[in-house]
Amino acid sequence: MNTSELQRIKQRYNIVGNCDALNRALDVALQVAPTDLSVLIVGESGVGKEIIPRVIHDNSPRRREKYFAINCGAIPEGTIDGELFGHEKGSFTGAIGESEGYFGVANKGTIFLDEVGELPLATQARLLRVLETGEYIRVGGTKVMKTDVRIVAATNVNMQKAISAGRFREDLYYRLNTIPIQMPSLRERGEDIVLLFRLFALQMAEKYRTPKITLTEDAKQLLLRYKWPGNVRQLKNITEQMSVLSENREINKETLQKFIPQDPESTQLTLISSPDGQHSYESEREILYKILYELRGNVSDLRRDMNSLRKQLDDARTLNAKVAEINAQLPVEKVRPENNAYEVAEAEEISEPETLNLNELGRQMVEKALERNGWNRKKAAQELGISDRTLYRKLKAYGLNED
């Protein structure tokens, strides 16, 4: 694309900046506009991804048809299918009439699906069918509908990770990603940051009828060094804050620092530099891997402790049940109706002492179970409802030996 064409597009859409990455994104958008290929715009939140689908639609054969921009992350999961594909009357509570949905209304036009990575899996399946065949079925309906819609999507989600985690369909990703367009982050745009600041300062001066703010040289350097995690949206917000709150219309470094987040807990990015002063993503990955490895070890230890505790509780319940059976055989007290006096009922003589503690009862149960099973430890454990290992520990604790 020649320079004059590029400048025409920037002026029409009020795009400020001259960095190579931005120019490349606009160039690809204009090249793909005359086709019907699906486009996926990738970039961080706040970089201005919404400009690209507008450029594509306005320079396509569909420019006289309808254009809809839909934020997929802002529509509740329970209603998004009805919003996109329409619904029949009575298909759900509140459906007092039928609806065509965006894909019906936008026939022959363009739909921009922002935050497409937030779509539910069921909706992704419907969207894939539209992309492949141009067909869809309304919610609560049975009739197959046809539509001719150009789809441009955008996301700030790492799609490869979302696919690996099972949150996004791989086949849908490749259908949307026919033509990928990468929008640069603000920190990658260099001097464009200062140009954008001047634009926003002028807009705020006109909006609030105040003198325009300007930057000193040291403030410009701070502006260029800051990491801008919120990208263009954050720069505009900070410019608006200074335009309203700053008494001095010339912003120096000290004044700018009051408006730029300095809290280490904030969302600004942390750079890890290598010895040559370059940003080291490898170092960041090593730190993350180390943290994840330690967390995995802690989770494994916790799971092992929980399993051991659960086993001990099961053994205790089994022992308590056996003790309850023996207690049910001990003498009980009766009330004699003629004098309302209590006395102990006569009971058959038992071989065990009348006062038994839990350890003695446990030892006797284990010993009897072994005797009944010919000192076969496995059969005795099955009768007692405990594991072989637990029985072995009890034998050792009670001092019982196989005869």
N, C-alpha and C positions, 0 to 999 in steps of 0.2 A: 504494500500500500504506500502511495506517495505521501509526502509530508503535508501537502495541501489538503488531501482527503482526510488525513488523520486530524488535522487542526479543525476541519469542518465538523467532524464528529464530536470532538471535545467541546467546541463552542455550543453545539446544539444541545448536548446533554450536561453542560456545565461541569465537564471533567477537567480537573486541574492536575498537572503533573507531566513529567517528561521521562520518567524512568523506563528502561528497556522492557522490564517485565509487564508494565501497564500497557505500553504500546503493543507488545506482542499479543496480549489478551484481546485488545480491541481489534487488531488485525485478524486474528482467528475468528472473532465474532462476525466481522464483515464478510469474510470468505465463506463461512458456513451459512450465513443468513439466506441466500437464495435457495438452499436445499431444504429438505424435510428431515434431515438427520437429527437425532436426539443429541442434546448437549448437556454435559454435567460440569457445572462450575464449582470449583473447589477453592476454599480459602477460609481464613480465620473469621470469626464473628467481627463485624464492624468494618470490613475492608471495602464494602460497596459492591457486593456481588449482584445486587438487584439491578445495577445499571446494564449489565451485559444482556440479559434476556430482552430488555426494552430495545436495545440496539439491534438485536437479532430480529425481533418482530417488526420493527419499523423499517427495516431494510430487506424484508422478505416479501414474496408475493402475497402473503396473508396480511399485509399491513392495514388493509381496509376492513379486516374482520376483527372480531373481539379479542381482547387480551385480558387474561385474568392472572393476578399474582396471588398465590395461596400459601400461607404459612402453615405447613403441615404440623408443626409443633404446637400451634395455638388452638387446634381443633381437638376436642376430647375424643378418645379412642372409640367410645360408644356411638358417636355420631358422624365420624369422618367418612365412612362408606356412603352414608346418605348424602353428605355434602358433596362428595366428589361424583358419585355415580347416580344420584337420585334415589327416590323411593316411591313405592306405591301407597295409595291411600290405605290407612289402617295397618301398615306394616309394623308400626311400633306406637307406643303411647305418645300422643301428640301429633301423629301424622294424619291431620284432618283432610289433607289433600295430597295429590301426587306432586312430585318434584322431578325436574329434568336433571338436576345436579350440574356441576360445572362442566363435565364432559359433554353433556347434552347441549347446554347453552352456548358453549364455546366452539361448537362444530364449525369447521373451516378456519378457526382462529388458532391462538397460541395460549397455552397454559404454562405458567411458571410455578413450579413446585419448590418453594423455599423450604429448607430444613428437611429435605426428603429422607434423610437418614433417621428421622423420628417416626416414620410411618410404621404402623403395626404390621406384623407379618401377613395377616389375612388381607389387609389392604394392598400390600405389596403384590400378592398373587393376582388380585384384580387388575392392578396397574400393569403387570406384566402381560396380561391377556390383551389389554388395550393397545399396548405397544406392538405386540406381535400380530394381532388380527384386526384391531380397530373395533372390537366387540366388547360389550359389557352387559351385565344384567342389573337392573335396579334392585335395591334392597326390598325384599318382600315380593319381587316379581318373578316371572318365568320367561318373559319374552326377551329375546336377544336384541339388543339395541346396537346401532352402528354409529360411529363418530369418526370424523377426520380432523384430528387435533395435533398440532405440533407441540411437543413437550420439551421444555427446558427446565432442568433441575439444578439445585444448588445445595451444598452441604458444607458444614464446618467439622463434620465427623470424619475420623480416620476410617474410611470404608473397609479397608483390608482387615482392620481389627474387628470392626462390626461384623464382617462376614465370618471371621474365625470364631467369634463369640456367639454366632447363631442369631444375631439381631437383624441381619440384612441378607436377603437372598442374593447369592452370587450371580445367578442368571439375570436377575433384574439389574444388578450393577453393570454388567457388561452391555445390556441393552441401553441403559441410560448413558453410559460412558462412551458412546460411539465417537463423539468429539469432546475431549476434555479441555477445559480452559482453567488455568491456574491464575488466581488473583493474588498479587503480592501483598504481604503484610505492610503496614505503614513503616515499620523500622527498616524494611528493605528498600524503601523508596528514596532515601537520602534527602537531597535538597527539596524534594516535593513536600516535605513536612513544613518547611518555611512558607512555601507557596500556598499550601492549604491554610496555614494559620492566617496569612494575609487575607485570603478570601473570606474566612469565617469572621475575622475582625471587622471587615467591611460590612458584611451582612448584619452583624450585631449592632454596629454603629447606626445603620439605617433602621433596624428594627426598634432599638431603644432610644433613638434620637440623641445619641451621645457622641463625643469625639472618638475617633478610631484609636484603638490601642496599637502600640508598636513595640518592637523588641530591641533591647540593646544587644551588642555583639556577644557578650557572655551569656545572655539569655538564649540567644539563637543556638549557641553551642550546647547548652543544657538541653534544649528542645531536640537537637539532633542525637544526643547521647541517650536520651530516655528510651525505654524499650516499648512503650505504647502497647500494652496488652489488650487494650480496648480498641486499638487501631484508629481509623478516621473518626468513628463515633466518639471516642474518648477525647481526641484532640478538639473536636467541635464543642463538646461539653465544657472542657477547661477554658477554651477561648471565650465562651459565653459567660462563664463564672467571672473571669477577670474583667470582661467588658462591663459587667454590672457592679462588681464589688470593689474593684481597684480604684482608689482615688487618683493615683498617678497614672497618666495615660501612656507613659513610657515604662514598659515592664522590664525590670532588670532581673538578674539571676536570683537574688534574694526573694523578690516578689514571686517569681515563677515557682520557686521551690515550695512556697506556701500552698500552691494549688496542685502540685504534682505529688501523688502518694509517695511517701518515703518509708512507710511502715514495712519492715521485712515480711510481715504476715500478709501483705497486700497481694494483689494479683499480678504485679509486675514480674517479668521473667528473671530468672537467675542465670547468669552466664558463668560457665566454667571454662576457663581459658587454658590452653595448652602452653608449653614453654615458649612457643613462637608468637604468643599473643592472640592466636586464632581461637574461635569458639570450638570447644571440644564436646561434640555430642556423644562420643565414645565414653568419656568420663561420666557423663550423666547416666548413660545406660548401665555402666558398671555399678554405680551407686544404687540404681533402681533394682538391678539384679541381686545385689547384696541384701537389700532390704527385703525383697520378696523371698529370698532363700531363708533369711532368719525368721520371717513370719511363717513360712511353711514348716520349719522345725518346731516353732512354738505351737502351731496348730496340731502337729503330729503328737507332741508330748501331751497336749490337752486331751486329744482323742483317746490316747492310751490310758491316761488316768481315769477318764470317764468310763471306759470299758471295764477297768479293774473295779471301780466303785460300783458299777451296775452289777457285776458278778458277785461282789460281796453282799449287796442288798438281796439278790436272788437267793443266795445261800442262807442268809439270815431269815428270809421269809419261809424257806423250806423247813429250817430248824424250828421256827416258831409254830408252824403247822403241826409238826410231830409232837412238840411239847403240849400243844392244845389237846391233841388226841389222848395223851397220857393223863392230863389233868381231868379230862372228862370221865376217867375211870376211877378217880379218887373219891373217898367218902363225901357225901353232901349232907347238909343240915336240913332237917324237916321240922315243921311246926305241928305240935300235938294239939288238936282242936280242943280237947277237954280242959286243958289248963293253960293254953297259949304259951307254953314253955318250949324252949328250943332244946333239942337233944340230937346227938349225932346218931344217925341211923346205923344199924348193924351192917357191916359190909364184909365181903369175903376177905380173908387174910391175904395180903400181898407180900411178895418176897422183897420188894424194895423198901427202904426206910421211908417213914411217913414224911420226913422233911428232906426234900431233894432240891438241890440247886440245879441251875441250867447246865452246868458243865457235866455233872453226874448223869443227868438225864440224857444229854447228848452222847456221853460215853456208852451208856447202857443201850441206847438205840443203835449205835454203830456196831456194838459187840453182838447184839441179837441179830441184826441184819446179816452180819458176817457168818454167824452160826447157821442161820437158816439157808444160806447160800453156799455152805461148805467152804467158807473162807475164800470164796471167789470174789475178789475185790471189785471187778467190773460189774457183776450181777448185783452185789450189795449196793454199789453206787447208784445203779439204775433204780433199785427199790427205794432208796432214800431220796431220789430225785436230785442228786448232786453229781458233779463231774468226778472222774477218776482222780484228778489232781487234788481236788478238795478233800476227797476221802483219804488220800495219802497223807495230807497235812493233818487231818483229824486223828488218824492212827498214830502219827508221830506225837501229836500233842497229848493224846490220852495214854500213851505208853502201851499201846496194844500191838502185839506181834502175831503174825500168822503161825498157827500151830500146824 
